[in-house]
Amino acid sequence: MSTAELTELESQVDYLIQSVKQLKSENLSLRHQLASNAKERSRLHTQNQKAAEQVKKIVSQLKDELL
């Protein structure tokens, strides 16, 4: 291999190393975001269930008052 070919190969390897580092960083960030979104989804689901129970209770109370 010539010096020029080795230099080009070294450049390509450096680029790949940088790409891998960037992808690892993005992957970690996305994993954190995914975990955060899962927690938020769970919180909202619980909140929705509580709201539905309150609505049912209010509807039941209204029915009792009308009878």
PyRosetta script that sets phi, psi and omega in degrees:
from pyrosetta import init, pose_from_sequence

init()
pose = pose_from_sequence("MSTAELTELESQVDYLIQSVKQLKSENLSLRHQLASNAKERSRLHTQNQKAAEQVKKIVSQLKDELL")
pose.set_psi(1, 141.9)
pose.set_omega(1, 179.2)
pose.set_phi(2, -83.4)
pose.set_psi(2, 167.1)
pose.set_omega(2, 179.1)
pose.set_phi(3, -61.6)
pose.set_psi(3, -40.2)
pose.set_omega(3, 179.8)
pose.set_phi(4, -63.2)
pose.set_psi(4, -41.4)
pose.set_omega(4, 179.2)
pose.set_phi(5, -65.9)
pose.set_psi(5, -40.7)
pose.set_omega(5, 178.5)
pose.set_phi(6, -65.3)
pose.set_psi(6, -39.6)
pose.set_omega(6, 178.1)
pose.set_phi(7, -63.8)
pose.set_psi(7, -42.8)
pose.set_omega(7, 178.6)
pose.set_phi(8, -64.6)
pose.set_psi(8, -42.2)
pose.set_omega(8, 178.9)
pose.set_phi(9, -63.9)
pose.set_psi(9, -42.6)
pose.set_omega(9, 178.1)
pose.set_phi(10, -61.7)
pose.set_psi(10, -41.2)
pose.set_omega(10, 178.6)
pose.set_phi(11, -62.3)
pose.set_psi(11, -43.0)
pose.set_omega(11, 179.4)
pose.set_phi(12, -65.6)
pose.set_psi(12, -40.6)
pose.set_omega(12, 178.5)
pose.set_phi(13, -64.1)
pose.set_psi(13, -44.0)
pose.set_omega(13, 177.7)
pose.set_phi(14, -59.1)
pose.set_psi(14, -43.0)
pose.set_omega(14, 178.6)
pose.set_phi(15, -62.3)
pose.set_psi(15, -43.4)
pose.set_omega(15, 179.4)
pose.set_phi(16, -64.5)
pose.set_psi(16, -39.6)
pose.set_omega(16, 178.6)
pose.set_phi(17, -62.7)
pose.set_psi(17, -45.0)
pose.set_omega(17, 178.5)
pose.set_phi(18, -63.2)
pose.set_psi(18, -40.5)
pose.set_omega(18, 178.8)
pose.set_phi(19, -62.8)
pose.set_psi(19, -42.9)
pose.set_omega(19, 179.2)
pose.set_phi(20, -63.2)
pose.set_psi(20, -43.5)
pose.set_omega(20, 178.9)
pose.set_phi(21, -60.8)
pose.set_psi(21, -44.5)
pose.set_omega(21, 180.0)
pose.set_phi(22, -64.2)
pose.set_psi(22, -43.3)
pose.set_omega(22, -179.4)
pose.set_phi(23, -66.0)
pose.set_psi(23, -37.7)
pose.set_omega(23, 176.6)
pose.set_phi(24, -62.7)
pose.set_psi(24, -43.0)
pose.set_omega(24, 179.4)
pose.set_phi(25, -63.8)
pose.set_psi(25, -46.3)
pose.set_omega(25, 178.3)
pose.set_phi(26, -62.8)
pose.set_psi(26, -40.3)
pose.set_omega(26, 179.8)
pose.set_phi(27, -62.2)
pose.set_psi(27, -44.5)
pose.set_omega(27, 178.7)
pose.set_phi(28, -62.6)
pose.set_psi(28, -43.8)
pose.set_omega(28, 178.5)
pose.set_phi(29, -61.1)
pose.set_psi(29, -44.2)
pose.set_omega(29, 179.6)
pose.set_phi(30, -66.1)
pose.set_psi(30, -35.9)
pose.set_omega(30, 177.1)
pose.set_phi(31, -65.0)
pose.set_psi(31, -40.6)
pose.set_omega(31, 176.9)
pose.set_phi(32, -64.7)
pose.set_psi(32, -41.9)
pose.set_omega(32, 179.0)
pose.set_phi(33, -64.2)
pose.set_psi(33, -40.3)
pose.set_omega(33, 178.6)
pose.set_phi(34, -62.8)
pose.set_psi(34, -43.8)
pose.set_omega(34, 178.3)
pose.set_phi(35, -63.7)
pose.set_psi(35, -42.1)
pose.set_omega(35, 178.4)
pose.set_phi(36, -63.4)
pose.set_psi(36, -43.1)
pose.set_omega(36, 179.1)
pose.set_phi(37, -64.9)
pose.set_psi(37, -36.6)
pose.set_omega(37, 178.4)
pose.set_phi(38, -65.3)
pose.set_psi(38, -41.7)
pose.set_omega(38, 177.6)
pose.set_phi(39, -63.9)
pose.set_psi(39, -43.6)
pose.set_omega(39, 179.2)
pose.set_phi(40, -63.5)
pose.set_psi(40, -41.1)
pose.set_omega(40, 178.7)
pose.set_phi(41, -61.9)
pose.set_psi(41, -42.9)
pose.set_omega(41, 179.2)
pose.set_phi(42, -63.7)
pose.set_psi(42, -43.4)
pose.set_omega(42, 178.9)
pose.set_phi(43, -61.8)
pose.set_psi(43, -44.5)
pose.set_omega(43, -180.0)
pose.set_phi(44, -66.7)
pose.set_psi(44, -36.3)
pose.set_omega(44, 177.8)
pose.set_phi(45, -63.0)
pose.set_psi(45, -45.1)
pose.set_omega(45, 178.5)
pose.set_phi(46, -62.6)
pose.set_psi(46, -44.2)
pose.set_omega(46, 179.0)
pose.set_phi(47, -61.8)
pose.set_psi(47, -40.3)
pose.set_omega(47, 179.1)
pose.set_phi(48, -64.9)
pose.set_psi(48, -41.5)
pose.set_omega(48, 178.3)
pose.set_phi(49, -62.5)
pose.set_psi(49, -42.9)
pose.set_omega(49, 178.6)
pose.set_phi(50, -62.9)
pose.set_psi(50, -42.3)
pose.set_omega(50, 178.9)
pose.set_phi(51, -63.8)
pose.set_psi(51, -41.1)
pose.set_omega(51, 178.9)
pose.set_phi(52, -63.6)
pose.set_psi(52, -40.0)
pose.set_omega(52, 178.1)
pose.set_phi(53, -64.6)
pose.set_psi(53, -40.5)
pose.set_omega(53, 178.5)
pose.set_phi(54, -64.4)
pose.set_psi(54, -41.5)
pose.set_omega(54, 178.7)
pose.set_phi(55, -63.1)
pose.set_psi(55, -43.3)
pose.set_omega(55, 178.4)
pose.set_phi(56, -61.1)
pose.set_psi(56, -41.4)
pose.set_omega(56, 179.9)
pose.set_phi(57, -63.9)
pose.set_psi(57, -43.8)
pose.set_omega(57, 179.2)
pose.set_phi(58, -63.8)
pose.set_psi(58, -43.4)
pose.set_omega(58, 178.9)
pose.set_phi(59, -61.7)
pose.set_psi(59, -42.1)
pose.set_omega(59, 178.6)
pose.set_phi(60, -63.0)
pose.set_psi(60, -42.5)
pose.set_omega(60, 178.6)
pose.set_phi(61, -63.8)
pose.set_psi(61, -41.6)
pose.set_omega(61, 178.2)
pose.set_phi(62, -63.4)
pose.set_psi(62, -40.8)
pose.set_omega(62, 178.2)
pose.set_phi(63, -62.0)
pose.set_psi(63, -43.1)
pose.set_omega(63, 179.5)
pose.set_phi(64, -63.4)
pose.set_psi(64, -38.1)
pose.set_omega(64, 179.9)
pose.set_phi(65, -69.3)
pose.set_psi(65, -30.8)
pose.set_omega(65, -178.3)
pose.set_phi(66, -80.2)
pose.set_psi(66, -18.0)
pose.set_omega(66, -178.7)
pose.set_phi(67, -87.7)
pose.dump_pdb("model.pdb")
